[in-house]
């Protein structure tokens, strides 16, 4: 808690160390939504909000654009839903 340096390092790790979630696996959709995507979306909101104590000045939305958008499309496959492109 209140570990700003640890938060910044975790965001850097996601940006640089996670090339993709393109795995040959069948994810548990509910668990993926609430844990993985929820955590990544929260990290994006904290890092990008200048009023939040975990705001990162160097952050430019990489978590959202590199991971959330790409992987939410993969999760939709499990719902047998028409996919839309991320912008």
C-alpha angles and dihedrals in degrees: 000000000000090000101144094169091051091049092051090049092049091052090049090050092053092047096047108023102043106069094176145324092237096135131153094240141108106240126210095246097205093049092046092050099049100036111028103027093034091053094046093048090050091050090051092050093048094046096046100043110091090200094057120092090231094054111140113208093203094051115108103178097278094144092054097043100038101039117011097050096043097045098042086062089055091050092052088063087070090058092053088237130151108259125232125201121252119237 
